[in-house]
Amino acid sequence: MAKKSNTKTEPIEKQLWKAADKLRKNIDAAEYKHIILGLIFLKYISDAFEELHSKLVKSEGEYAGADPEDRDEYKAENVFFVPPSTRWSYLLKRAKLPEIGKDVDAAMDAIEQDNPLLKDVLPKVYARGNLDPTNLGGLIDLIGNIALGDAKARSADILGHVFEYFLGEFALAEGKKGGQFYTPRSVVELLVEMLEPYKGRVFDPCCGSGGMFVHSEKFVAEHQGKVNDISIYGQESNQTTWRLAKMNLAIRGIDSSQVKWNNEGSFLNDSHKDLKADYVIANPPFNDSDWSGDLLRKDGRWMYGVPPTGNANYAWIQHFIYHLSPSGQAGFVLSKGALTSKTSGEGDIRKELIEARLVDCIVNMPAKLFLNTQIPASLWFLSRDKANGKFRNRTDEILFIDARNLGHLINRRTREFSQEDIMKISETYHNWRASTGSAAGDYVDVKGFCKSASIERVRELDYVLTPGRYVGLQDGEDDFDFNERFSKLKADFEEQLKEETKLNALIKENLAKIELKNGSSSQNLIKKHLL
């Protein structure tokens, strides 16, 4: 009897990544990213167009008498119009031709001309000399197999998932540079799960490739809410990254008209000056020293103190607060140093934020979560009104969560949260925050993990916000015996030293034997490689 195979078929996104990566050859990951993500986007809008096009051609029911080439028909259905020479079926037929690169570039140009929302968004990099036409044709064939079936919803879901997966893989491949456009998925999911942006305006003034928006909409959809109940606003200073965001959102059918780009950035040129958002979700650059702070010393956003010119952390915090509605909430990532820093008045600003009852929750994060930095990070959650009636009154409390022991390594350099980790942290916050009328839900302090501290206690600790100062040590860690631990480490070290001494003695013994047999020249050669 034949044995059953235990081999599991890899998900389609992993199969595609491996296959596409083989075709990359000598192209840098940063450049290849735009090549492949541009093709995935082209496949998505072509699928959506061709499905509606076929309905218009049939001219039945609500589409009776419609013109399949009328651009307004597609605009009415929130579908991008795709001219004949740019449709995927056309490109697929020409995939093996040497001029396929020029065809794809021309397709991108034509789509932008027919769809103003995509102006200056799509990549035109396919006719470059370092991209072999045969490899490009292979990519087009690969991507042509992504979304089987003709249902737009299925196509968008699969293509959107592949696009998001590829963003993450390219970020890993690029390492530090990749982290500039991509916030790790598990961190984004945690922020969104904790904030619960069901309804209102969601703002990210340093939006990268748009992951915060994608997961906010996904959160609403997964909780049976109405996706149209939230609207998104964003800003990005890197034009290449902004293009990725526009494609990422379009592939999900999310309106990106209020996601703006300018090369001056949010501090010098705020694209949404009058916006008061219900939710701010962001991952700003850590400890940014090049933020033009010297030009903004008298800016109206610095209500709680003027941030230092050499570090933008407290400028970002006050920028977020400035854009919050009277009952708005913010969740964002920040360098862990901002929890304790007293440099250039940062401690005074932190004190003002705490005394203004804006700080709701602080989460200490484990190391290795971020691709672009090894700097330890924390999550901040702010609330404009901690007695707003939606949740219980927690005005004089701050929740501290120490999540440094959560997460798992996915490779030697990178850690991520599991779904269980995300739910453990977010449910702790939700139980503590609790809905109106509850005392504190099912929340209880857990030694070494979470603590609800009074403002008075925070004052006693000189306004330091490091969770470890409040949650204490886990049970079993209080009786830590330093002398015992030191003695064990010393013994282990001495044992290891003995093993190495034995090994060296064995090598010398064998070298001596070789010398007797073959002469000193052989011994010298072996010494060169072994010692």
Backbone torsions as a table, in degrees:
resi	resn	phi	psi	omega
1	MET	NA	128.9	-178.3
2	ALA	-70.1	139.3	178.0
3	LYS	-75.0	143.2	176.5
4	LYS	-74.7	138.2	178.6
5	SER	-76.2	135.5	177.0
6	ASN	-93.5	2.0	-177.1
7	THR	-70.3	126.3	178.7
8	LYS	-94.6	138.9	176.7
9	THR	-70.1	131.0	179.6
10	GLU	-69.1	148.0	175.3
11	PRO	-57.1	152.5	-174.4
12	ILE	-59.4	-34.8	-178.0
13	GLU	-66.3	-34.7	179.1
14	LYS	-72.8	-39.2	176.5
15	GLN	-60.4	-45.2	-179.1
16	LEU	-64.7	-40.6	-179.4
17	TRP	-62.0	-46.5	-179.2
18	LYS	-62.3	-43.9	-179.5
19	ALA	-66.3	-44.3	-178.8
20	ALA	-66.9	-37.0	-178.1
21	ASP	-65.6	-31.9	177.3
22	LYS	-66.1	-30.1	-178.5
23	LEU	-82.2	-7.5	-174.3
24	ARG	-68.9	-38.5	-179.0
25	LYS	52.1	-117.8	-171.0
26	ASN	-93.7	11.2	-178.6
27	ILE	-87.2	132.2	178.7
28	ASP	-61.8	145.1	-177.8
29	ALA	-57.2	-37.6	-177.6
30	ALA	-63.2	-35.8	179.1
31	GLU	-81.5	-41.2	-177.6
32	TYR	-63.1	-30.8	178.2
33	LYS	-52.6	-46.5	-177.3
34	HIS	-71.8	-30.9	178.2
35	ILE	-63.0	-52.4	-173.4
36	ILE	-78.0	-38.7	179.3
37	LEU	-67.3	-33.0	175.5
38	GLY	-63.4	-39.5	178.9
39	LEU	-68.6	-40.4	177.6
40	ILE	-61.2	-42.1	178.9
41	PHE	-63.6	-43.2	179.6
42	LEU	-61.4	-40.1	178.3
43	LYS	-63.6	-40.9	-180.0
44	TYR	-61.8	-53.0	-175.5
45	ILE	-68.6	-28.2	177.2
46	SER	-70.0	-41.8	177.1
47	ASP	-59.9	-47.0	-178.6
48	ALA	-63.3	-42.5	179.7
49	PHE	-63.5	-48.2	-173.5
50	GLU	-68.1	-29.8	176.5
51	GLU	-66.5	-46.2	178.2
52	LEU	-68.4	-36.8	179.6
53	HIS	-58.7	-42.7	-179.0
54	SER	-65.4	-34.8	176.9
55	LYS	-66.9	-40.0	179.7
56	LEU	-68.6	-35.0	178.3
57	VAL	-65.3	-41.3	178.6
58	LYS	-64.9	-29.8	174.8
59	SER	55.9	49.3	-179.2
60	GLU	-116.2	154.5	176.0
61	GLY	56.2	-127.9	-178.1
62	GLU	-65.7	-15.1	-179.7
63	TYR	-99.0	7.5	-179.1
64	ALA	-59.6	129.7	178.0
65	GLY	80.2	3.2	-178.2
66	ALA	-77.4	151.6	178.4
67	ASP	-97.1	116.1	-177.3
68	PRO	-62.0	-17.7	-179.5
69	GLU	-105.5	9.8	178.7
70	ASP	-84.1	115.9	-176.7
71	ARG	-59.7	-31.7	-178.3
72	ASP	-65.0	-28.6	177.7
73	GLU	-62.1	-37.0	-178.1
74	TYR	-79.9	-38.1	178.2
75	LYS	-61.0	-38.8	-179.6
76	ALA	-64.1	-26.2	-179.3
77	GLU	-101.5	9.6	-178.8
78	ASN	58.7	41.7	178.7
79	VAL	-119.6	134.7	178.4
80	PHE	-70.7	138.2	176.3
81	PHE	-80.1	131.0	-178.4
82	VAL	-118.5	110.6	-179.5
83	PRO	-59.3	155.9	-174.8
84	PRO	-51.9	-43.2	-175.2
85	SER	-79.3	2.5	-179.6
86	THR	-116.9	0.3	-178.4
87	ARG	-73.1	147.5	-174.3
88	TRP	-58.0	-39.3	-179.8
89	SER	-59.5	-36.9	178.9
90	TYR	-69.0	-46.3	-179.2
91	LEU	-66.0	-35.3	-179.7
92	LEU	-62.3	-37.8	179.0
93	LYS	-67.5	-27.0	-176.2
94	ARG	-102.3	8.2	-173.0
95	ALA	-60.8	-28.2	-177.1
96	LYS	-91.4	-1.0	-178.3
97	LEU	-83.8	148.2	-177.7
98	PRO	-65.1	-21.9	-179.1
99	GLU	-93.7	16.6	-177.5
100	ILE	-59.6	-33.6	179.0
101	GLY	-60.9	-44.2	177.9
102	LYS	-65.1	-36.8	179.1
103	ASP	-62.4	-43.4	-178.4
104	VAL	-68.1	-43.7	177.5
105	ASP	-58.5	-43.2	179.1
106	ALA	-64.0	-36.5	178.7
107	ALA	-63.7	-44.5	179.4
108	MET	-61.5	-42.6	178.0
109	ASP	-60.8	-46.8	-176.7
110	ALA	-64.5	-38.8	179.9
111	ILE	-65.6	-41.7	177.9
112	GLU	-62.4	-39.8	-179.6
113	GLN	-66.5	-33.0	-178.7
114	ASP	-87.5	-11.5	-176.8
115	ASN	-135.5	93.1	-176.2
116	PRO	-54.1	-29.6	-179.9
117	LEU	-64.2	-19.5	-178.2
118	LEU	-102.4	10.0	-178.2
119	LYS	-57.8	128.2	178.9
120	ASP	63.3	22.0	-177.5
121	VAL	-101.7	-43.4	-169.3
122	LEU	-81.3	145.0	-179.6
123	PRO	-75.7	140.4	174.2
124	LYS	-123.4	73.4	-171.9
125	VAL	-127.4	13.1	-167.9
126	TYR	-87.9	-15.4	-179.9
127	ALA	-97.4	6.6	-179.0
128	ARG	-67.4	150.9	-174.8
129	GLY	-65.0	-26.0	-177.3
130	ASN	-82.4	-1.9	176.4
131	LEU	-107.4	107.1	-177.9
132	ASP	-66.8	129.3	-178.9
133	PRO	-55.5	-33.7	179.0
134	THR	-65.3	-42.9	177.8
135	ASN	-64.9	-39.7	177.9
136	LEU	-62.6	-43.4	177.1
137	GLY	-60.6	-38.4	177.3
138	GLY	-63.7	-39.0	177.3
139	LEU	-63.3	-43.5	-179.8
140	ILE	-62.3	-40.0	176.1
141	ASP	-63.1	-44.1	179.8
142	LEU	-59.0	-51.9	-175.8
143	ILE	-68.7	-26.8	176.8
144	GLY	-62.7	-18.2	-179.3
145	ASN	-96.7	3.8	-174.8
146	ILE	-64.7	-61.0	-171.1
147	ALA	-104.4	95.3	178.4
148	LEU	-79.5	145.0	-175.1
149	GLY	91.9	164.7	-172.8
150	ASP	-113.1	11.5	-180.0
151	ALA	-78.9	126.1	-177.6
152	LYS	-59.1	-42.0	-177.3
153	ALA	-61.3	-44.3	179.2
154	ARG	-64.5	-45.3	-179.6
155	SER	-59.6	-48.3	-177.4
156	ALA	-63.8	-40.5	-177.3
157	ASP	-66.0	-46.5	-178.7
158	ILE	-67.6	-47.2	-178.7
159	LEU	-64.5	-38.8	177.4
160	GLY	-62.7	-41.4	179.8
161	HIS	-65.6	-42.3	178.8
162	VAL	-64.0	-42.6	179.7
163	PHE	-59.4	-46.0	-179.1
164	GLU	-65.9	-42.0	179.2
165	TYR	-62.1	-43.8	-179.7
166	PHE	-66.1	-36.9	175.7
167	LEU	-56.5	-45.6	-179.7
168	GLY	-65.9	-41.9	-179.9
169	GLU	-66.9	-39.2	177.3
170	PHE	-66.8	-36.6	177.6
171	ALA	-62.5	-42.2	176.7
172	LEU	-63.5	-42.1	-178.7
173	ALA	-65.4	-33.6	-178.8
174	GLU	-86.6	-13.7	178.4
175	GLY	64.2	-125.8	-174.2
176	LYS	-57.0	-42.6	-179.9
177	LYS	-66.7	-34.5	-179.5
178	GLY	-63.7	-31.6	-179.7
179	GLY	-67.1	-13.3	-179.3
180	GLN	-75.7	-21.9	-179.5
181	PHE	-114.4	-4.6	-171.2
182	TYR	-137.6	121.7	171.6
183	THR	-93.0	127.1	-177.5
184	PRO	-49.0	138.3	-172.9
185	ARG	-55.3	-42.4	-175.7
186	SER	-67.4	-30.5	176.8
187	VAL	-69.6	-42.8	178.1
188	VAL	-62.2	-45.0	-179.5
189	GLU	-60.8	-39.8	179.2
190	LEU	-64.2	-46.6	178.6
191	LEU	-57.7	-47.0	-176.9
192	VAL	-67.8	-42.4	179.4
193	GLU	-62.3	-36.6	-178.8
194	MET	-74.2	-40.1	-177.7
195	LEU	-79.2	-31.4	-178.8
196	GLU	53.3	67.3	-179.5
197	PRO	-80.1	78.7	-177.6
198	TYR	-75.1	-36.8	-169.8
199	LYS	-152.8	136.3	175.7
200	GLY	123.7	-160.6	-176.3
201	ARG	-99.6	126.5	-179.8
202	VAL	-109.9	128.4	-173.4
203	PHE	-126.9	133.3	172.8
204	ASP	-134.5	105.6	-176.4
205	PRO	-81.4	3.6	174.5
206	CYS	-144.2	66.3	-158.7
207	CYS	-80.8	-6.1	178.4
208	GLY	54.4	-133.5	-178.8
209	SER	-91.1	13.9	169.4
210	GLY	90.1	14.0	-176.3
211	GLY	-60.6	-35.4	179.8
212	MET	-61.9	-38.5	-178.8
213	PHE	-71.1	-44.3	-179.7
214	VAL	-57.7	-45.5	-176.5
215	HIS	-76.5	-25.8	174.1
216	SER	-65.2	-45.9	178.9
217	GLU	-66.6	-38.8	179.0
218	LYS	-63.7	-39.6	179.4
219	PHE	-60.7	-46.1	179.9
220	VAL	-61.5	-46.5	-178.1
221	ALA	-62.7	-40.7	-178.1
222	GLU	-70.3	-20.1	179.4
223	HIS	-105.3	27.5	175.5
224	GLN	57.4	28.8	175.9
225	GLY	-91.0	179.3	178.2
226	LYS	-99.0	115.9	-178.1
227	VAL	-58.7	-32.9	-179.4
228	ASN	-71.1	-6.9	178.7
229	ASP	-77.6	-10.7	176.0
230	ILE	-117.4	145.4	176.4
231	SER	-124.4	146.6	-173.0
232	ILE	-114.5	144.8	178.7
233	TYR	-135.2	133.5	-178.5
234	GLY	-151.1	168.5	177.4
235	GLN	-150.0	143.5	179.1
236	GLU	-145.8	135.3	-177.2
237	SER	-90.5	-19.5	178.5
238	ASN	-92.9	115.1	-173.5
239	GLN	-64.0	-37.6	179.5
240	THR	-62.9	-42.1	178.1
241	THR	-67.8	-39.8	177.1
242	TRP	-58.4	-39.3	177.6
243	ARG	-61.8	-41.9	177.0
244	LEU	-60.7	-41.5	179.7
245	ALA	-62.1	-44.9	-178.9
246	LYS	-62.1	-40.9	178.0
247	MET	-69.1	-42.7	-179.2
248	ASN	-59.4	-40.3	-179.3
249	LEU	-75.6	-40.7	-179.8
250	ALA	-62.4	-37.0	-178.4
251	ILE	-68.9	-18.6	175.6
252	ARG	-97.5	-0.8	-178.3
253	GLY	72.0	26.2	-179.5
254	ILE	-96.8	131.5	-179.8
255	ASP	-65.8	116.9	-177.7
256	SER	-110.2	18.7	-175.6
257	SER	-63.3	-23.5	-179.9
258	GLN	-102.7	18.2	173.5
259	VAL	-99.5	107.5	-167.6
260	LYS	-106.9	154.9	173.7
261	TRP	-124.8	135.1	160.1
262	ASN	-151.9	147.9	-172.2
263	ASN	-77.9	-3.1	178.1
264	GLU	-83.7	-26.9	178.0
265	GLY	90.3	172.8	-172.0
266	SER	-66.3	-30.0	-178.0
267	PHE	-74.4	-48.3	-176.7
268	LEU	-81.4	-32.1	-176.4
269	ASN	-139.4	81.1	-178.3
270	ASP	-72.3	111.4	-176.7
271	SER	-73.6	-12.5	-176.9
272	HIS	-130.2	54.1	-173.7
273	LYS	-52.7	-37.9	-173.4
274	ASP	-97.0	2.1	-176.2
275	LEU	-72.3	132.0	169.5
276	LYS	-119.3	105.0	-171.6
277	ALA	-91.1	152.7	174.8
278	ASP	-80.8	-28.0	178.9
279	TYR	-141.0	134.0	168.6
280	VAL	-114.5	125.2	178.0
281	ILE	-128.7	122.9	-172.8
282	ALA	-156.9	156.8	171.7
283	ASN	-132.2	81.4	-177.4
284	PRO	-73.7	162.7	176.8
285	PRO	-58.6	136.9	-179.0
286	PHE	-74.1	133.9	170.2
287	ASN	49.9	39.8	-176.1
288	ASP	-65.8	118.9	-179.6
289	SER	-94.0	-13.1	-175.8
290	ASP	-107.4	62.0	-174.7
291	TRP	-115.4	12.0	177.5
292	SER	63.7	32.3	-178.6
293	GLY	-61.0	-28.7	-179.6
294	ASP	-66.6	-20.8	179.6
295	LEU	-88.6	-4.8	-170.9
296	LEU	-125.6	28.9	-174.8
297	ARG	-62.1	-28.1	-177.1
298	LYS	-110.3	23.6	-177.4
299	ASP	-67.1	142.2	-177.4
300	GLY	-69.1	-12.0	-179.1
301	ARG	-75.9	-18.2	-173.8
302	TRP	-86.5	66.2	-177.4
303	MET	-72.7	-22.6	-174.0
304	TYR	-111.8	8.1	178.8
305	GLY	135.7	147.5	-178.5
306	VAL	-78.5	120.7	-178.4
307	PRO	-70.4	151.4	-179.8
308	PRO	-66.2	147.7	-179.1
309	THR	-68.8	-20.1	-176.8
310	GLY	-92.7	1.8	-179.2
311	ASN	-156.7	124.1	-173.6
312	ALA	-90.5	1.3	-174.4
313	ASN	-52.7	-50.8	-176.8
314	TYR	-80.7	-13.1	169.8
315	ALA	-72.8	-43.3	177.5
316	TRP	-60.9	-45.8	-178.7
317	ILE	-56.9	-45.5	-177.2
318	GLN	-73.8	-29.0	173.8
319	HIS	-63.7	-43.0	177.7
320	PHE	-61.5	-47.2	-178.3
321	ILE	-61.7	-41.5	179.5
322	TYR	-56.4	-34.3	-176.3
323	HIS	-94.0	6.2	178.8
324	LEU	-86.9	141.2	173.4
325	SER	-70.9	168.9	-178.1
326	PRO	-54.8	-27.0	177.9
327	SER	-115.7	18.4	-175.4
328	GLY	-72.0	159.1	179.1
329	GLN	-129.2	148.5	179.0
330	ALA	-130.2	142.4	172.3
331	GLY	-135.1	126.8	-175.7
332	PHE	-153.4	161.6	178.3
333	VAL	-94.3	142.2	178.0
334	LEU	-149.6	153.4	174.5
335	SER	-56.0	138.8	-178.5
336	LYS	-60.1	-27.1	-179.6
337	GLY	-59.9	-26.2	-179.5
338	ALA	-66.8	-15.7	179.8
339	LEU	-73.9	-22.1	-173.4
340	THR	-128.4	-15.3	-171.1
341	SER	-58.9	139.2	174.0
342	LYS	-121.4	10.2	-177.3
343	THR	-67.3	134.4	173.1
344	SER	49.6	39.1	175.0
345	GLY	86.4	4.6	-179.0
346	GLU	-64.4	-36.1	177.8
347	GLY	-62.6	-36.6	178.4
348	ASP	-68.5	-38.8	177.9
349	ILE	-65.0	-43.7	179.5
350	ARG	-60.6	-41.6	177.3
351	LYS	-58.7	-44.3	-179.8
352	GLU	-64.0	-39.5	178.6
353	LEU	-63.5	-41.7	-179.2
354	ILE	-68.4	-45.8	-179.1
355	GLU	-67.8	-24.8	175.9
356	ALA	-79.7	2.3	177.8
357	ARG	59.7	39.0	179.7
358	LEU	-93.9	-28.3	-175.5
359	VAL	-81.0	122.5	-176.0
360	ASP	-103.2	-45.0	-174.8
361	CYS	-154.5	143.3	175.1
362	ILE	-125.4	131.9	178.0
363	VAL	-119.6	122.3	175.5
364	ASN	-82.9	129.3	-173.1
365	MET	-102.8	153.0	175.0
366	PRO	-71.9	165.4	178.1
367	ALA	-74.2	164.1	171.7
368	LYS	68.6	21.3	177.9
369	LEU	-80.5	-28.0	-171.3
370	PHE	-108.6	143.1	-175.0
371	LEU	-78.6	-29.6	-170.3
372	ASN	-98.9	1.3	-179.1
373	THR	-160.2	147.9	172.7
374	GLN	-99.8	4.2	178.6
375	ILE	-64.5	128.2	178.1
376	PRO	-58.5	143.5	-174.3
377	ALA	-123.2	162.8	175.5
378	SER	-139.9	159.4	172.6
379	LEU	-106.6	134.6	174.8
380	TRP	-111.1	138.5	172.4
381	PHE	-125.5	121.1	-179.5
382	LEU	-112.9	152.2	175.7
383	SER	-138.7	129.1	179.5
384	ARG	-66.2	-30.5	-176.4
385	ASP	-142.1	97.3	-177.1
386	LYS	-80.4	0.9	174.0
387	ALA	-125.2	42.0	-168.9
388	ASN	-80.4	-0.5	178.2
389	GLY	92.6	-25.1	178.6
390	LYS	-75.5	-39.9	177.4
391	PHE	-120.8	171.7	-179.2
392	ARG	-64.5	158.8	179.4
393	ASN	-74.6	113.2	-179.8
394	ARG	-125.8	32.4	-173.4
395	THR	-52.7	-42.6	-174.9
396	ASP	-101.6	26.9	180.0
397	GLU	-131.0	153.5	169.8
398	ILE	-134.4	133.3	177.2
399	LEU	-91.7	130.5	176.8
400	PHE	-114.4	129.5	178.7
401	ILE	-125.4	127.4	177.4
402	ASP	-105.8	102.7	-176.1
403	ALA	-104.7	21.5	-175.6
404	ARG	-63.9	-23.8	-178.2
405	ASN	-93.5	2.6	179.4
406	LEU	-94.3	171.3	-179.8
407	GLY	90.1	164.8	179.6
408	HIS	-141.4	152.9	-179.4
409	LEU	-78.0	132.4	174.5
410	ILE	-101.0	-16.9	167.8
411	ASN	-157.0	-174.4	-173.8
412	ARG	-62.0	-28.6	-172.8
413	ARG	-109.4	-9.7	-168.5
414	THR	-130.4	133.8	178.6
415	ARG	-115.3	153.1	172.9
416	GLU	-143.8	159.1	176.1
417	PHE	-83.3	143.4	169.9
418	SER	-83.7	169.0	176.2
419	GLN	-61.0	-35.4	178.7
420	GLU	-64.6	-40.4	177.6
421	ASP	-62.1	-45.4	-178.5
422	ILE	-61.3	-43.4	-179.0
423	MET	-70.0	-35.8	179.3
424	LYS	-61.8	-45.5	-178.6
425	ILE	-70.2	-49.3	-175.2
426	SER	-66.5	-39.1	179.3
427	GLU	-68.7	-33.2	174.5
428	THR	-59.4	-45.7	179.1
429	TYR	-65.1	-44.9	-178.5
430	HIS	-64.7	-41.0	179.0
431	ASN	-65.4	-38.2	178.2
432	TRP	-68.5	-45.9	-178.2
433	ARG	-67.8	-42.2	175.5
434	ALA	49.7	153.2	179.2
435	SER	-79.4	166.1	-178.4
436	THR	-53.2	136.7	177.0
437	GLY	94.9	-16.3	178.4
438	SER	-87.8	150.0	176.2
439	ALA	-73.6	-56.0	175.2
440	ALA	-164.7	36.5	178.2
441	GLY	54.5	-137.8	177.5
442	ASP	-100.0	19.9	-174.7
443	TYR	-73.5	136.6	168.4
444	VAL	-140.9	146.1	174.3
445	ASP	-62.5	139.1	176.6
446	VAL	-122.3	116.4	-176.3
447	LYS	-56.2	128.3	179.7
448	GLY	85.9	-8.2	-178.5
449	PHE	-124.9	-51.6	-175.9
450	CYS	-145.6	148.7	-179.5
451	LYS	-151.5	130.0	172.2
452	SER	-91.9	108.5	-174.7
453	ALA	-105.6	145.1	177.0
454	SER	-78.3	157.0	175.3
455	ILE	-59.5	-34.6	179.2
456	GLU	-61.0	-41.8	178.8
457	ARG	-65.2	-38.0	178.5
458	VAL	-65.7	-37.8	176.0
459	ARG	-61.4	-43.9	-178.7
460	GLU	-59.2	-33.0	180.0
461	LEU	-93.8	22.2	172.9
462	ASP	59.6	37.4	173.2
463	TYR	64.3	23.2	172.6
464	VAL	-77.4	137.1	-174.8
465	LEU	-112.8	18.3	178.6
466	THR	-70.8	118.6	-177.3
467	PRO	-53.9	-36.3	-178.9
468	GLY	-58.2	-26.4	179.0
469	ARG	-71.6	-18.6	-174.9
470	TYR	-109.0	-39.1	-173.0
471	VAL	-79.3	-20.7	-179.5
472	GLY	76.4	-168.2	-179.7
473	LEU	-94.9	150.2	176.5
474	GLN	-63.7	154.6	176.2
475	ASP	-55.5	134.1	-178.7
476	GLY	98.9	-17.5	179.6
477	GLU	-94.2	-16.8	-178.3
478	ASP	-65.6	-31.2	-176.8
479	ASP	-95.1	27.9	178.9
480	PHE	-58.6	123.6	-178.5
481	ASP	-102.4	105.8	-175.6
482	PHE	-64.1	-44.6	-177.2
483	ASN	-62.3	-41.8	179.8
484	GLU	-64.2	-43.6	-178.8
485	ARG	-66.3	-40.7	180.0
486	PHE	-64.1	-42.5	-179.6
487	SER	-62.1	-40.5	179.7
488	LYS	-65.4	-44.2	179.2
489	LEU	-62.5	-39.9	179.2
490	LYS	-63.3	-42.6	180.0
491	ALA	-64.8	-43.0	178.2
492	ASP	-60.3	-42.2	-179.3
493	PHE	-63.5	-44.9	-179.7
494	GLU	-63.7	-37.6	178.2
495	GLU	-64.7	-42.0	178.7
496	GLN	-64.4	-38.6	179.3
497	LEU	-63.4	-40.3	178.1
498	LYS	-61.6	-43.7	179.8
499	GLU	-61.2	-42.4	-179.9
500	GLU	-66.3	-37.4	178.1
501	THR	-63.4	-43.8	177.2
502	LYS	-60.4	-42.7	-178.4
503	LEU	-63.6	-44.0	179.2
504	ASN	-63.4	-39.7	179.0
505	ALA	-63.3	-40.5	179.8
506	LEU	-64.4	-41.5	179.4
507	ILE	-63.0	-44.9	-179.3
508	LYS	-62.5	-40.3	179.6
509	GLU	-61.4	-44.8	-179.3
510	ASN	-69.4	-34.5	177.7
511	LEU	-64.4	-37.7	179.4
512	ALA	-63.7	-40.3	178.9
513	LYS	-65.0	-42.4	-179.4
514	ILE	-63.8	-38.1	-179.1
515	GLU	-63.5	-42.5	179.8
516	LEU	-62.2	-34.0	-175.2
517	LYS	-85.1	-40.6	-170.7
518	ASN	-119.1	-5.4	-180.0
519	GLY	98.1	166.2	-173.5
520	SER	-68.8	-26.4	-178.1
521	SER	-62.4	-38.2	178.0
522	SER	-66.2	-40.4	179.7
523	GLN	-62.7	-43.5	179.9
524	ASN	-61.9	-39.3	179.5
525	LEU	-65.1	-42.4	-179.9
526	ILE	-68.6	-41.2	177.6
527	LYS	-57.1	-40.7	-178.2
528	LYS	-58.7	-34.8	-176.4
529	HIS	-93.9	-23.4	-174.2
530	LEU	-104.9	-27.2	-171.1
531	LEU	-110.9	NA	NA
